[in-house]
Amino acid sequence: MQLYYAPGVCSLASHIALREAGANFDLARADIKTHKLADGGDFFAVNSKGSVPALKLDDGQLLTEGPAILQYIADKHPAAKLAPANGTIERVRLQEWLNFITAELHKTFSPLFDPSADPKVKEYFTAKLHKKLEWFNGALAGKTYLTGNDFSIADAYAFVVINWTSFVGIDLAKYPAIQAFQARVAARPKVQEALVAEGLKKAA
């Protein structure tokens, strides 16, 4: 398998999941601004959406959209226990979290990274994001991970998205449960490996 990624963006969740699963994969860096690959190739020729993550399977098929890729990785490596079995209420709860993260958190960040967005638009979405974070902080209280004591693909995704707060000037100090969650996930060895591999931190 080959994961097309850009450092620190949502593809980092798929990267973490692949490492947690013990999967065999290669990394292919894509510039999401120029849509060029590290070798100079056209990323649109790989993924016509021009977005990451994109996962090329061993049979040549290409998967896109983070939540779908995350579930594929988990289902292909059940021993890693990154997702409950399909057909269970626990799996539905996981999908509930994935949908919340992608629709309510991830997309609320998008205007904050847009340099052309009006300051009033950014102010509106910042306020909206704080409301989401306040709810998320309450939902995390007393929990180790989102679905209980076991790390899941939803935790990888949430960790990556919440990390973006540091780039848009949002202080997590008033969200202690989120801060504790971020620290727990960041301490995982495979998460550290992914961060180092993407150049987001130096090797210890």
C-alpha positions in Angstrom: 0.0 0.0 0.0 1.0 3.6 -0.5 -0.3 6.5 1.5 -0.4 9.9 -0.2 0.0 12.5 2.5 0.9 16.1 3.4 2.6 16.7 6.8 0.3 17.5 9.7 -3.0 17.6 7.8 -5.8 15.0 8.1 -3.8 12.3 6.3 -1.7 12.1 9.5 -4.6 10.2 11.0 -4.4 7.5 8.3 -0.6 7.4 8.8 -1.0 6.9 12.5 -3.6 4.1 11.9 -1.3 2.3 9.5 1.5 2.3 12.0 -0.7 1.3 14.9 -2.0 -1.6 12.7 1.4 -2.8 11.9 0.7 -2.5 8.1 3.2 -2.6 5.4 3.1 0.7 3.5 5.1 3.4 1.7 4.6 7.1 2.0 4.3 9.5 -0.9 4.3 13.2 -0.1 2.0 15.5 -2.0 2.0 19.3 -1.9 -1.7 20.1 -1.5 -1.1 23.7 -2.7 0.7 23.0 -5.9 -0.7 19.4 -6.3 2.7 18.1 -7.1 4.3 15.0 -5.8 7.8 14.8 -4.4 9.1 13.4 -7.7 7.5 16.3 -9.7 4.5 14.2 -10.8 0.9 15.6 -11.0 -1.1 14.5 -7.9 -4.3 15.1 -9.8 -3.3 12.2 -12.0 -3.4 10.0 -8.8 -6.4 11.5 -7.1 -8.7 13.7 -9.2 -10.0 15.4 -6.0 -6.5 16.7 -5.3 -6.8 16.0 -1.6 -5.2 13.8 0.9 -5.3 11.2 2.3 -5.4 8.8 -0.7 -4.5 5.2 -0.2 -3.3 3.1 -3.2 -4.0 -0.6 -2.5 -1.8 -3.4 -3.6 -4.2 -4.3 -6.4 -4.0 -0.7 -7.8 -7.3 0.6 -6.4 -7.3 4.0 -4.8 -9.3 4.9 -1.7 -10.0 8.5 -0.7 -11.8 10.2 2.2 -10.2 9.9 5.6 -13.0 8.2 7.6 -13.3 5.5 4.9 -9.6 4.9 4.7 -9.4 4.7 8.5 -12.1 2.0 8.6 -10.5 0.1 5.8 -7.2 0.0 7.7 -8.9 -1.1 10.9 -10.9 -3.9 9.1 -7.8 -5.2 7.3 -5.9 -5.5 10.6 -8.5 -6.7 13.2 -5.8 -7.9 15.6 -4.8 -4.3 16.2 -8.3 -3.6 17.6 -8.6 -0.2 16.0 -12.3 -0.6 15.4 -15.1 -2.8 16.8 -16.5 -5.5 14.4 -19.0 -4.4 11.8 -22.6 -4.9 12.7 -22.1 -4.2 16.4 -23.5 -1.2 18.3 -19.9 -0.4 19.3 -19.0 0.0 15.6 -21.9 2.4 15.1 -20.7 4.4 18.1 -17.2 4.6 16.5 -18.8 5.8 13.2 -20.8 8.3 15.2 -17.5 9.7 16.5 -15.9 9.7 13.0 -18.9 11.6 11.6 -18.7 14.2 14.5 -15.0 14.7 13.9 -15.2 15.1 10.2 -18.4 17.2 10.0 -18.3 19.2 13.2 -14.6 19.7 14.0 -12.6 19.2 10.8 -14.9 21.3 8.6 -15.2 24.1 11.2 -11.4 24.5 11.0 -11.4 24.9 7.2 -12.2 28.7 7.0 -9.6 29.5 9.7 -6.9 28.2 7.4 -8.2 30.2 4.4 -6.1 33.4 4.0 -8.8 35.0 1.8 -11.5 34.5 4.4 -13.0 37.7 5.8 -11.9 38.3 9.5 -15.6 38.4 10.5 -16.0 34.9 8.9 -13.1 33.6 10.9 -14.4 35.2 14.1 -17.7 33.4 13.5 -16.1 30.0 12.9 -13.8 30.4 15.9 -16.8 31.0 18.2 -18.5 28.0 16.6 -15.4 25.9 17.1 -15.2 26.8 20.8 -18.8 25.5 21.2 -17.8 22.2 19.6 -14.7 22.0 21.7 -16.7 22.7 24.9 -19.0 19.8 24.1 -16.1 17.6 23.1 -14.3 18.4 26.4 -17.3 17.3 28.4 -17.7 14.1 26.3 -14.1 13.2 27.1 -14.3 13.7 30.8 -13.4 10.5 32.7 -12.5 8.6 29.5 -9.2 7.3 28.4 -10.1 7.3 24.7 -13.3 8.2 22.8 -14.9 4.7 22.8 -13.5 3.5 26.2 -10.1 2.1 27.2 -9.0 1.0 23.7 -7.3 3.4 21.2 -9.2 3.5 18.0 -9.1 5.2 14.6 -11.4 7.9 15.9 -8.8 8.8 18.5 -6.1 9.2 15.7 -8.4 11.4 13.7 -9.5 13.6 16.7 -5.8 14.0 17.8 -4.8 15.3 14.4 -7.7 17.7 14.1 -7.4 19.1 17.6 -3.7 19.7 17.0 -4.7 22.4 14.5 -5.8 24.6 17.4 -2.2 25.7 17.9 -2.0 27.0 14.3 -5.2 29.1 14.5 -4.6 30.7 17.9 -7.0 28.6 20.0 -5.9 28.0 23.6 -6.9 24.6 25.0 -6.2 25.7 28.6 -9.9 25.8 29.4 -10.4 22.3 28.0 -8.5 20.1 30.4 -10.0 16.8 29.3 -9.0 17.6 25.7 -5.5 18.5 26.8 -5.1 15.3 28.7 -6.4 13.3 25.7 -3.9 15.0 23.4 -1.1 14.2 25.7 -2.1 10.5 26.0 -2.3 10.0 22.3 0.9 11.9 21.6 2.7 9.6 24.0 1.9 6.5 22.0 5.1 5.2 20.3 3.4 4.7 16.9 2.1 8.3 17.0 5.6 9.5 17.8 6.9 7.5 14.8 4.4 9.1 12.5 5.2 12.6 13.7 8.9 12.0 13.2 8.3 10.5 9.7 6.4 13.5 8.6 9.0 15.9 9.9 6.7 17.3 12.6 9.1 16.6 15.4 12.7 15.5 15.8 13.6 11.9 16.6 14.4 11.4 20.2 
